[in-house]
Amino acid sequence: MAKMHALLSRLGDDKQVVSDVVEMDDSALPEGDVTVDVEYTTLNYKDGMILTTGAGLVKSWPHVGGIDLAGTVTSSDDPRFKAGDRVTQNGYRLGELVWGGYASRARVKADHLVKLPDTISTRQAAAIGTAGYTAMLCVLALEKHGVKPGMGEVLVTGAAGGVGSVAIAILKQLGYEVTASTGRLSEADYLKSLGADHVIERKEISEAPDHPLLPERFAGVVDTVAGPTIGHALSMLKYAGAAAVCGLAGGVTLPASILPFLLRGIAVYGIDSVMLPMAPRQEAWRRLGTDLPLGKLESTTFNARLEDVPELAKEILQGKVRGRAVIALQR
């Protein structure tokens, strides 16, 4: 039986997750019709939650997390995939209900795999990961709403994180004027290197607004924070503007007035990256292959080892991780 190595997690008596890199047989893999040699994975905010407390997302322990994987098909029982295909998977409860990308081999459902565009390597696919793919979904939602370059600033909250970093790079590539909001002004040069035209401190918009309608400023918003931040941002949207909301780092509430919706005709789009149907998922990856400046992606990326992931999980929840970690699985 072939061997693989994996970050195996278990739930301790104190309800905290403990993880160790171990070697195990392929027989431990879940059912599926495609086997993939996982070349790279990454770390997302959700991974941080899973690797610290489980966050109620994992139903069975021990567990292999990792909500992203990128690699090469080694065998397939489905005619849509063959050995040698370069693929990625994001979502469909990978790394939650199903063992995920923190192992050198994975067995997954063909219905959940995306073939990578020729322009994106497996390493780049991991650097993009769920965060970058979600950023693209946010941009597509703003485009669909009719937010175009030249209509005004697009605000990106949580800008130094994975979603924010990629969103800035894509928006600038497409010609938008981008305003980045961050709690770490020390990252201003980094954010400007990605394409941010303006950088504002998080505290400017981190509390509920003192009036339901503030002066119109933003044509669109990509929000990764929620809580009072999104309420404040909505009060500053221009007439017929839109916000794409994809995160909850600042809480799960929406403290906002109905007035911007009624008097300015704004819209809010909820962005789900987990159970999104395959057609828009493939379109997002196609657009990533053409609209994400991969040189800027590299500047957001740092290398990490599988052994580093448990500590990085704690740091990402504390807002201390800039950009995207890429973890190589093949040794």
N, C-alpha and C positions, 0 to 999 in steps of 0.2 A: 504494500500500500504506500503510495506517494506521501511525502511529508510536506507540511507547510508550516510557516511560523505566523503567529497571530498575537494581537494584544487581547488577552482574555480577561474579561471583567467579571467580578462577582460582587454581590451586595453583602456588606458586612453586617454584623449584629447592631452597629450604630446607625444603620441605614445609609451609610456612606459607601460609595463604590471603590473597590480596590482592584487595580489592573496590573497585570504582569505579562511580559512577552514570553510566550511559550511555544514549543513545537508540538504539533499534533498531526494525526492522520487525516487524509482527505475524507475518510469515512465520517468525520464529524460535520462535514458540510451539509447544508439543508438541501431539500429537494429543489430541482430546477432543470431546465432543458438546455442551458448553456453554461459551460465552464470557462472561466476567465482567469488567466494569469494576471493578477492585479499588479501593475507596475508602479502606480502612484495613487496616493489618497491625500486628503487634506483635513483641515480642522474648521468646523463651523460653530456658531454660537450654540446650536442645538447639540452638537457633539459635546460641547462643554457641559451642558446640563446633564446629558446621559452619563458622562464619565465621572460626575461628581455625586449625583443623587439618584440617577435614573430618570428623574423628572416625571415619573409615571408613564413614560413612553415604552419602557422595556417590560415585557410581561413574563419573561422566563430567563433565569440565570443558571449557569454562567452564560456570558453573552460576548459577542464580538461586535463592537460598534463601528462607526464610520459611515456617514450618510452619503458619501461620495466614493466612487471608484473609477479608475481609468486603466485600461489594459488591453490585452490581446486575447481573442478567443482561441482556446486550445481544442475544444470539441463542442459540437452542437447537434442536438436532436431536432432542431428547427431549421427549415430550408432558408429562412431569411438571413441566417448567419452561418459562417464557415470559419474553419481554423485560419488564423491570420488576420481576421477582421479587427480593426482598432475600434474600441467601443467605450462608452461611458454610461454610468447609471447615476441618477440623482433622484431621490425621493422614492415613492411607492413603498414607504416604510422601511427602506434599506437602512440597516444600522439601528433600527428600532424593533419592529416585530421580527425582522429577518436579519440574520447575520450579515454584516456589512463589509466595508472596505479596509478595515484594520487587520487584514490578513493577506498573505501572499497569493492566495487563491480564493475564488468565490464561485458559487453556483447560483445562478439567478434565472428568472423567467425571461424568455425572449421578448415578451410583450413589454418589458420594462427597459430594454436596452436601446440606446441611440448609437448609430454608427457616426463616428467623428468625421467632420469635414476634412478634406485633404490638407487644409491650411492650418489645422490645429493638431499638435502632437499630443501624446498621452500625458506628458508632463504639463503641458499648457492646459489640457482639459482638467487636470486636478487643480491647477492654480485657479482656474475659473470656478470649478465646482458649483455646488448649490448656490453659494453667495453670488458668483458672477452670473450664473444662469438666471437667478432671481432678479439681479440688477437689469438684465436684458428684458425680462418680462415687465419690469416697471417702465422701462423706456418704451416698449411696445404699447403698453396701456396708455401712456401719455400721447404717443403718436396717434393711436386709434381715436382718442378723444379730440384730437385736432390741435394739440399744443405743438407749435412749430418754432424753429429757430427764428429769432427776431421778434418774438412776441413778448419777451421779457425774461427775467431770471428764472432759472429752475433751481430750487433749493434741494440740497441733498443733506439729510441729517445723519448723524453717526458716521460722518464722512471718512474717517480714518479706518473704519472697519472694512471687512471684506466686500459687502454689498456696496457700501459707499464709495470705496476706492474704484471699483470697476464701473459703477454708475457714472462717476465723474469722467473717467476716461472715454466711455462710450458717448456721453452727452457732448463732450467737447469735440470729439471726432465728427459728430453729426452737425456741429455748428451752433450749439446752444450756448447761452451765457449761463455759467454755472456758479452758484453760491454754495460753499461748503460750510456746514455747521459742525463744530467739534468741541469737545471738552478739553482737548489738548492743543492749545495754540502753538505749542512747540512743534507741531506737525504741519504748520502753515506752509513751509517751503515744500514739503512732500506733497501736500494737496495741490499746490500750484503747479508742481511738476507734472501732476496727472492731468491738469487742465482747468483747475478751479480758477475763476476770474476774481472771486471774492471769498474771503474766509471770515466767518463770524464766530464768536464764542458761544458755546452752547447755552450759557445762562441768559443770553439775549432772548431766547425763545423757549426756555425750559420750564417756565411757569405759565399758568393759565393767563390769558390776556386780560387786561383791566377793562376792556371794552369788546363787545362781540364783533365789531367791525373795525379793524385797524386799517391804516392806509394801505391801498392795494400796491403790492410789490412783486409777487411771484406769479408767473404764468403756470408753473407746475411745481410739484413737490415729489421727491422720492424719499419716503420716510421709513427708517428702520427702527425708530425709537418708540413711537406711540405715546401714551400718557399725555401729560400737559403739553408736550412739545408739538404733537400733531394738532391739538386744539388751537395752540397759538399760531401755527403755520396756516391753518384753514382760515383764520381771521385775516390773514394777509394775502390770500389768493386774489388775483385779479378776476374781473368779471368773466365767467365761463371757464375759469381755470380748473385744474384737476390735481388730485394727489393720488399717488400710487403707494399704498401702505403695505409693508411686507415684514415688519419686525415688531418686537415688543420689549426691547432692552430697557425701556423706561416704564414699563407697566402694561397692563392689559385694558386700561380704561380709555375712554374717549371723552374727556371733559371739554365739550364744545357747545357752542350755541347753534341753533338752527338758522339763525339770521343769514350767515354767509350762503347757505344753500338757497334760501328763499329770495334774498335781495341781490345776490350776485350770481346765482345759477351755477354754483360750483358742483363738482362731483368728486367722490372718493371711490377708488378702485381697490378692492382687496386682492392681494396677489398671493396665490397659493402655488407653491412649487412642488408639492408632494404628490398630489393625485391629479395633476393637470393631464388632460388627454394627450395622446402621443403626437397628434398633428401640430398643435401649437408648441409643444416641447421641441419637436424637430425644427420648427421655424425659428425658435429662439436660438438653437445651436447653429443653424445656418447663418443667422444674422451675427452671431458672435464671431463666426469665421470671416465676416466681411467688415464689421463695424467696430470691433474692439481692436485698438492698436496694440498688437502683441508686444511691441517694444516697451510700452508703458506697463503692460501686465507684468513683465519681468521685474520692473522696478518695485512692484508691490509684493514680490514673492521672496520668501526665504526658505532655506532647506531645514528640515528637522528629521530626527530619527523617530522610529516607532516608540522607542523608550522614552522620548521626550513628551509624548502626547499627554499623559496624565497631568503633568505640571502645566503644560500649555492650556489644558482644559480649564484649569482654575484661573489662569491669567486672562483667557478670553472673556470669562464671565465678569472679570473686574475691569474690562475695557483696556487691558494692557497690551493686546496683540494688534500690531499694525499690519494691514494687508493680509496676505495669504501664505499659510504654511504649506509646503509641499513635502510629503513624506514618501520616500522611495521604499518599495516593498521587496523588490528582487535583489538578492544579495549575491 
